C-alpha cells in the first residue's frame, strides 16, 4: 500500500494529529499530555504566555524533538517520532522564532535552498550545471521567481540577506519555506519584531498562502489581534499544558485563558 499524500486528504479532514504528547528536559516538563489536531485547509494558532511550550510543540511536530510519550499521526501514518528529513520530504516546512537564513547569500539563493529536496539530479550533474541538471535548475529558479513575485521582494532578489532589515528577512524566510511547496507550514512567531505596517503585510501573505496555495498553516503568535484575525481555531498552552482549544471567539472568553494572560497565580 503506497503512502498517502496531502492530496489524498479532503479539506476539513485531519492532516495531522498529536495524541497525548509529553516532552521533558531533565526535570523540566515542557509539554504535558497534549492532544489536538490540525485539519487540512485551516490556519491553526498555538498561543500562550512565554514558556508555555509552544515552540517545543512545533519542534515535536517536525522532528527536532522526540517526545517521551504520545504519538504523531501525519497523512494517516501514526508514529512515535517524526524525523526532520522525513517531515520535510512529506511536506512539513517551517520558519523559526529567530531568523535562520544564510546571511551571506542573496534573497534568491536563500529561497532556492528551499528547493533542495525537489532537486533529483546527482552531485556530478549539479557541479557542472550541464544537461539535465541545468534544465532542472532553470525549472526550480522559475518557481523561486514566482515566490519572489508573490512576496513582492523583487527589489531585493540579489541583495545579501544579512543587509536586509528584520521585517524583510522574515519575508525571505517565509519564501524559503514556501519553496518546498509544503502541505503543512509551521510559522514560529512570523510577526515578531515587526512594526504595524510589516505585520499587516505579513498577515496578508499568510492569508494568501492559505487561500491561494491551499496550504494548511499552524502558527505561533503573541499578537492577539493578529491571532484573532487570522486563525480558524486556536489551541492555548500554559506551563506545558493545554488549557483551551476552539474557535477564536470561544477561546477569547475562556476564563482559563484570561487568567493565564493576566498572570493569575496557579
C-alpha positions in Angstrom: 0.0 0.0 0.0 1.5 3.3 -1.1 2.0 6.2 1.4 -0.8 8.8 1.5 -0.1 12.3 0.3 -1.9 15.6 1.2 -3.9 15.3 -2.0 -5.5 12.1 -0.6 -7.0 14.0 2.3 -10.1 16.2 1.9 -10.3 19.7 3.1 -11.7 19.6 6.7 -10.2 16.2 7.5 -7.3 15.6 9.8 -3.9 16.4 8.2 -2.0 16.0 11.5 -3.0 14.8 15.0 -0.8 14.8 18.1 -2.1 12.4 20.8 -1.1 12.6 24.4 2.3 14.1 23.7 4.7 14.7 26.7 8.2 16.1 26.4 10.7 16.6 29.3 14.2 18.0 29.5 15.6 16.5 32.7 13.1 17.6 35.4 11.5 20.3 33.3 8.2 19.2 31.7 7.9 21.3 28.5 4.8 19.5 27.2 2.4 17.6 29.4 -0.1 15.1 27.8 -1.3 17.4 25.0 -3.6 16.3 22.2 -5.0 18.3 19.3 -5.5 18.1 15.6 -4.8 20.3 12.5 -7.3 19.9 9.7 -6.5 20.4 6.0 -7.0 23.9 4.8 -7.2 25.7 8.1 -5.0 28.3 9.9 -4.4 26.8 13.3 -2.9 29.0 16.0 -0.9 27.8 19.0 -0.8 30.5 21.7 0.2 31.0 25.3 2.4 33.0 27.6 6.2 32.9 27.3 7.5 29.5 28.4 4.2 27.7 27.7 5.9 25.1 25.4 4.6 26.4 22.1 7.9 26.2 20.2 8.7 22.9 21.7 5.4 21.6 20.2 6.4 22.8 16.8 9.8 21.1 17.3 8.0 17.9 18.1 5.8 18.1 15.0 8.7 18.5 12.6 11.0 16.1 14.4 13.6 18.4 16.1 12.4 17.0 19.5 11.3 13.5 20.2 8.6 13.1 22.8 8.9 10.6 25.7 5.2 9.8 25.4 2.5 10.0 22.8 2.2 9.7 19.1 2.0 11.9 16.0 -0.2 11.0 13.0 0.6 12.8 9.8 -1.0 11.9 6.4 -2.8 9.0 8.2 0.5 7.4 9.4 1.0 7.1 13.2 4.5 7.2 14.6 6.2 7.8 17.9 8.9 10.0 16.4 9.0 12.3 13.4 12.3 12.5 11.7 13.2 16.0 10.4 14.2 14.8 6.9 11.1 12.7 6.6 8.9 15.5 7.8 10.4 17.8 5.2 10.1 15.2 2.4 6.5 14.6 3.3 5.6 18.2 3.1 6.2 19.9 6.5 8.1 23.2 6.3 8.7 25.8 9.0 10.1 29.2 9.9 11.9 29.9 13.1 11.4 32.3 16.1 14.9 33.7 15.3 15.6 34.2 11.6 17.7 31.3 10.3 19.0 32.4 6.9 22.3 32.2 5.1 23.2 35.8 5.7 26.0 36.0 3.1 23.7 34.6 0.3 21.2 36.6 -1.8 17.5 36.5 -1.3 17.2 34.4 -4.5 19.8 31.9 -3.3 18.2 31.6 0.1 14.8 30.8 -1.3 16.5 28.5 -3.9 17.9 26.5 -0.9 14.3 25.6 0.0 14.0 23.7 -3.3 16.8 21.3 -2.4 14.5 18.3 -1.6 12.9 18.7 -5.1 16.2 18.5 -6.9 16.8 15.0 -8.2 20.0 15.2 -10.3 23.1 13.9 -8.6 26.0 16.0 -7.4 28.1 15.3 -10.6 25.4 16.8 -12.9 24.8 19.8 -10.5 28.5 20.5 -10.2 28.9 21.0 -13.9 25.5 22.6 -14.4 25.1 20.8 -17.7 22.4 18.9 -19.5 19.6 17.6 -17.2 21.0 19.4 -14.2 20.9 22.8 -15.9 17.3 22.2 -17.1 16.3 21.2 -13.6 17.9 24.3 -12.2 16.1 26.6 -14.7 12.8 24.9 -13.7 13.5 25.5 -10.0 14.6 29.1 -10.5 11.4 29.8 -12.3 9.4 28.5 -9.2 11.6 30.7 -7.0 11.0 33.8 -9.1 7.3 33.2 -8.8 7.6 33.1 -5.0 9.7 36.3 -5.1 6.9 38.0 -7.1 4.2 36.7 -4.8 6.0 38.1 -1.7 6.7 41.4 -3.5 10.5 41.3 -2.9 11.7 41.6 -6.5 13.8 44.7 -5.5 15.9 42.6 -3.1 16.3 39.4 -5.1 20.1 39.9 -5.5 20.7 41.5 -2.1 22.6 39.5 0.6 20.0 38.9 3.3 22.4 40.0 6.0 22.0 43.5 4.7 18.2 43.5 4.9 16.0 44.9 7.7 14.5 42.4 10.0 11.0 42.5 8.5 12.3 41.7 5.0 14.4 38.9 6.4 11.3 37.3 7.9 9.6 37.6 4.5 12.6 35.9 2.8 12.4 33.1 5.4 8.8 32.6 4.6 9.7 32.4 0.9 12.3 29.7 1.6 9.7 27.7 3.5 7.2 28.1 0.6 9.8 27.0 -1.9 9.4 23.4 -0.6 5.7 23.5 -1.6 4.6 22.3 1.9 1.2 20.8 2.7 1.7 21.9 6.3 3.5 25.2 7.0 4.7 25.9 10.6 5.3 29.5 11.4 7.0 30.4 14.7 6.2 34.0 15.6 6.2 35.3 12.0 5.3 38.8 13.1 7.9 39.1 16.0 9.8 42.3 16.0 7.7 43.9 13.2 6.1 47.3 13.1 2.4 47.7 12.4 2.8 48.0 8.6 5.1 45.0 8.4 2.6 43.0 10.5 -0.2 43.9 8.1 1.9 42.8 5.1 2.9 39.5 6.7 -0.7 38.8 7.8 -1.8 39.4 4.2 0.8 37.0 2.9 -0.2 34.3 5.5 -3.8 34.6 4.4 -2.9 34.4 0.7 -0.7 31.4 1.2 -3.6 29.6 2.9 -6.2 30.6 0.4 -4.4 30.8 -2.9 -1.9 27.9 -2.4 -4.3 25.9 -0.2 -1.5 25.4 2.3 -2.5 24.4 5.8 -0.8 26.6 8.4 0.0 26.2 12.1 1.4 29.4 13.7 2.6 30.7 17.0 2.0 34.4 17.6 1.9 36.7 20.6 -0.1 39.5 19.0 -3.6 38.5 19.9 -5.2 40.9 17.4 -3.3 39.1 14.6 -4.3 35.7 16.0 -8.0 36.6 16.2 -7.9 37.9 12.7 -6.1 35.0 11.1 -6.9 31.8 13.0 -9.7 29.4 12.2 -9.1 27.6 15.5 -6.8 28.2 18.5 -5.1 25.8 21.0 -3.9 27.5 24.1 -0.9 26.3 26.2 0.2 27.3 29.6 3.1 25.7 31.6 3.2 22.9 29.1 -0.5 22.0 29.4 -3.4 22.6 27.1 -5.9 24.9 28.8 -8.2 25.7 25.9 -9.0 24.6 22.3 -11.6 26.0 20.0 -12.8 28.9 17.8 -11.3 32.3 18.4 -14.4 33.8 20.0 -14.7 30.9 22.4 -11.0 30.9 23.4 -11.0 34.7 23.9 -13.8 34.5 26.5 -12.4 31.3 28.3 -11.6 32.2 31.9 -8.5 29.9 32.0 -7.1 31.8 29.0 -7.9 35.1 30.6 -6.2 34.1 33.9 -3.1 32.8 32.0 -2.6 36.0 30.1 -3.3 38.2 33.1 -0.8 36.2 35.2 -3.2 34.9 37.8 -1.4 32.7 40.3 -1.6 29.0 39.6 
